[in-house]
Amino acid sequence: QVQLVESGGGLVLPGGSLRLSCAASGSIFRLYLMKWYRQAPGKQRELVATISVGDSTIYADSVKGRFTISRDNTKDTVYLQMNSLKPEDTAVYYCNAWIGDMNYWGKGTLVTVSS
């Protein structure tokens, strides 16, 4: 069983920055495919960013150039650095892990971008 715990959400002004963290349990974190999703009020959950075992990254078009996903295998943690935040980035952000055919979710952290 893998547990994922997100942190770092909060209220930020438009144009501001936040860094989300997701701490994972388990001794084989380096083998996890890690993703960040988000779900805005009244909308479907959408994939924001992916980082592979080999550190390859993929981003949604809506966040390219503004968000950066990274991982620290020594700390079993994945990060999402979010810059130039917009009101439309307001959502609950979820960490997601894949290992083999097993899929795990965190409980989410709320990001609110508002003046």
C-alpha positions, 0 to 999 in steps of 0.5 A: 500500500502506498500513501501520498500526502500533499502539502503546500496549497494556499491562497496566492495573488495572481502572478504569484508562486507556490510549490506543492509537495507530495510525500510518498510512503514505500521504499521503491519511490524511484520506480513510481510514475508520478503525476499531478492532477487538479480539479476545479469547482464544477469541472472534471479532474485534469492531468497537469504534469507527469514525471517518469522514472527517468525524469522525463516530464510532460505538461498540460498545454495550460501550464507549460512554461509556468509549472515545473514537476520534479522529484527527489528520490532521496526524500520520496517526494515529488514537487510541483513548482507553480509560477505566474499563477492565474485565477483559473489555476484555482483547484484542488491539486492531487498527487497520483502514483503508478507502480506496475498496474497499481494506482494511488491517490493523495487526498489533495491540497487546495490552491486558490488564486485570487486578489 
